Amino acid sequence: MVRKNENIMVWNWKSVLLWGRDVNKGDPDRPEVRRVRVATREGAVNEGNITKPQIEIQNDGSVPVQDLQVRWLLRVPVGAQPVLETWSAPNTRLDLVDLGAGLWMVRGFVNAWIQPGQKVSVGSFGVRLSNWAAWDRSGSPSREGVDGQWVLNPWVEVLDANGERLWGQARSLVVPPPPPPPPQGSVNGLRVELRRESLQETNVVKPRVRVTNSGTDTVRSFRLEFPVVPERGLQLVLDPYYVPQCQTGVEVRPTETVGVLECKNLRLAPNGIWTDPVGGVFGMHYADWSVWDATNDPAFAGVSSQFGPAPGVRVLQAVSP
């Protein structure tokens, strides 16, 4: 059988190429293909306190490739410090990069000339925690397959010297959002009682307050508002004496002024009492400590030295539970 052979070149006496091509310059009818593939396996089969990824790169293209960067992602407990141990990597420079939130990247710079069809190893290395504690390796983004078995791994990235991706992609790095906070519970079943202490003091109001949960929900936060009518436009001050887990303040609004208790991180079960049967206590007075007439304040009108219902106190959901 006779066939054409383009690998034999023929020139005329003027050095003009009449036939054939230079095989070292590539085939114009077959464009250059730069492509690799990556296979990995976990070498630490029965070790729970270290990961030993074995990574092999094979040139599946039609031209040699060199100066590749390999990226292997792993996740450790937040706050833990991983340690990279390199045992043998003659063609690779390895480092460990902190990406935050417990995510780390083993980065390998492979200084090798890889011919088409050739396969090279990134090296022999492992990652452990500084205290050698065991951790769950299953959440590592670049982990793929069963320990000890070689698999093609699309979650290992390979870039060339120009940053062009030749293989793989980063598995989603989105950290799952924290679980939603527990239901805050309806405040509709909360019953507020007040009594005043130190009635003989004319320049301060000292309400003692207790909140009973007569509903069916466990309540984890609530807001109490105490409407008052400042006299002579004086500035009000609220002093928290004993109101555990509550933020306090005075809000001056266009139509009213209110003292506020914003109570959070509670667990007021049905039939429970905040703070306890004795109640919490705070004080309200003018900044200059002048006389306070509480008889016209909606929150305190009719309140005596004995606990009783407080219809003038508003019970609301906490603004930011």
N, C-alpha and C positions, 0 to 999 in steps of 0.2 A: 504494500500500500504506500502510495506517495502522498505527502501532505506538505503544506506550506510551513516554513519554519521562520518565524519573525525574530528569533534570537540570533540568526546569522545576518550580519550587516554587510552591505555591498556599497562601496563608494566608486565614483568615477575618478579620472585622473585629476579633476579639479577639487577633490575631497567633498563632493556633493553626495549626500547619502541617497542611494537609489533604492535600497531595500533594508528591512529589519528595524530594530529599535534597541536602545540601550536599556537592558533590564534593570539597571541600577537607578534609572530615572523614573520608574513607574510606568504603568500602562495608561495612556490617555483615555482608553476606552473603559478602563476600570478605575474610577476615582479612588483616592486614598480613603481608607476606612480606619478611623481611630476608635477602637472599642475594646473594653475589657469586661470581665465578669469576676465576681468575688464569691468564693465559697468559704464558709466558716464552720467551726465546731467549738463547743465548750469543752475545754480540756479538764476542768475541775469537776469531774463526774461525781465524786463522793465527798466533796469538800464544800461546806456551806459558808465558810468565812473568806473565800477568795474566788475570783473569777479569772480564768485563764483562756481568753479567746485566742483561737488559732485562725489566722486569716491568710488566705492564699489568693493572689491576683493572677488571672490568666489573660494574656493578650489574645483577644478574639478578632482583632482587626487585621489589616493588610500591611501595616507599617509599624516599625518599632515605636515604643513609647518609653518615656523616661521622666524622672523628677516628679513622681506622683505623690499626692497627699491623700492619706487614708484617715477617715474619721469614724471612730467607734464610740457610741454614746452609752452611758450606763447611769443608773440612778442608785443613790445610797440614801440612808436616812438623813433627813435635814439636820444639819449641825455636825454630822459625822465627817471625819477627815480621812479621805482615801489616800492610799500610798501606791505609787506605781513602781513595780519591781521589774527590771529588765534583765533577763538571764542571757539571751543571745539574740542580737539583732545587728549582724554585720553590715547590712545594707540600709538600715533604717535608723533614723533619729526619732525617738519617742518622747512626748511630753504629755502632761495632764493639765487640762484646762477646766476651770470652775465656771459653769454656765449659770449657777444660782439655783436656789430652791432644791438642792440635793441632786441636780443634774450635772454630770461631768463628761468630758470628752477626752478620750485617748486619741492623740493626733500623731500620725506617723508620716515622716517624710522619707520616701523610699528613693534612695539614690542608686538606681539600677537601670540598665538598658535592657528592656524586655522585648525580645523579638516576637514576631507573630507566632502564635501557638505555644510560646513559652510560658511557664508558670513560676512565680516566685512567692516566697513566704515573707510576710511582714516581719516576722521574728517571734521569739519566745519571750512572753512577758505575762504578768499578772497584776491584778489590782485587788488590794485588801484594805480593810479599815485599819487605822493606826493602832487601835486596841485589839485587833484580831478578832473582834466580835463577828458572829454570824449575822447575815442579813438576807433579805429576800431578793434574789437576783432576777426574779421573773418580771419585774417592772422596768428593766433596762430597755430603752428603745431599740438598741441594735441587736438585742438577743433574738435568736431565731432557731427553731427546731428543737430537737431532743438532745440533751447533753451527750457528748461523745460521738455524735453522728454528723458527717459532713453534709451541708445543705447550701444551695445557692441562697445568698442573703441579700435581699434588695434594700436592707436597712443600714448597710454600710456604704458610706459615700467615698467615691474616688474622684479626685480632681487632678487636672494636669497643672503644669507650672503657671499657666495663664488663668487658672481658676475655672476652666471649662469642666463641666461634670461629664465624666466618662461612665460612671456607674452609680446606681443607688440613689436614695433620697433619705432625708431625715424623717423618721417616723414622727407623727404629731408630737410636738413638745408641749402642748397645752396641758397645764397642770389642772386636774379636775377641781372644780370649785368646791369650797368647803360645804359640808352639809348645811341645809337651811337651819336657822335657829328654831328651837322648839316653839310651838304655838304660845303666844303671849297670854292667851286666855281672855275671855270677855270681862270687862270691868262693870258690866251691868248689874252684877250681883254683889258689888262691894257696898258696904254700909259704913258711913263715917260718923263717928261720935267725937264730940269736943267737950272739954271743960277748961276753965281758965284758972291759972294759978296766980297767986299774989295779987288778988283783986285790990289790995290796998295801995298798990303802986300805980300812980297816975300817969307816968310817962313811958310805960311799956306794956304791951299785951303779951302774955305768955300762954298761948294755947297748948294744951296737951291733947294729942289726937291719937285715935286708934281706928283701925280699919278692919272690919270683919268681912270675911268672904262668905256670903250667904248663897252664892251661886253653886254651879256644878263644875265649873272649870277651875283648874289650877292656874292662878294668875301670877305671871312672872314680872310684870311691870305695870305701873299706873302713874298718873299725874294728878296731883291735887292743886286746885287753884283757890285762893282765899281773896275774894274781892274786898277792897277797902276804899275809903273815901279820904284821901289826905286833906288836911286842913291847911289853908293859907299857902297851898302849893309847895309844902315842905317835902324834902327828900326823905324817902323811907329806907330803912335798913332792916334786913332779916338776919338774925343770928341763929344758926343751927346749934342747939344745945345737945339734943340726942335724937337724930333722925337717920338711923343707919341705912346705908345703901341708897341714900337720896341726895340728889343735887338740889341746891336751894338758890333762890334768887327773887328779885322783884322786877316785874315787867310793867313798864309804863306804856299804856296804849292810848290811842286818841280818845277813847270813850271811858276808860277805866284804868285802875291800877290794881294789880294782883300780886300777892305773894305766891310763890310756886314751890312745891315739893315734887321733884321728878325722881321716882323711885324705880330702880332697875335691878336685874339679876336676883330677883326674888323667887320664892317658891311658896306662894300663899295658897295652900290647899283649901278645898271646901271646908268651911267651919273654922278655918284658921284665923288668927288675929295678928295684924301687924301693928306695932312691933311685937307686942304681947299685951295681956290684959291691962298693964299699967300704961302703955302707950308711949309715943314719942313726944318730944316737946321742943319748941323753938320760941324765939322772941321776935317781936316787931316793934320798932320805935322810930322816931324821927332822928335824923342825923345830929340835930342839936340837942336831943334829949328833952325837948319841950313837952308840955302836957299833951296826952293823946286821949281823945274822947272816942271810945269804941262803940258807943250806942248807935251810931248811924252807919257802921260798917256792915255790909251784907253778910260777911263771913262770921262776925262775932256777935251780932245783935241777938240778945236773949240768951247768950251762953252764960252759964253759971259755974259754980265751983264743983258741980257734979256732972259726970258724963251724961250727955243727952244727944239726940239726933242733931245733925248740923246741916239743915237744908240749904244754907247759904254757901256751902263748900261744893265746888264742882269736882266730879270724878271723871277723868278722861283717860284715854290710852296715852301711854308715854309717847312723846314726840319721836324718839328714836330708840326703840326698845333694844 
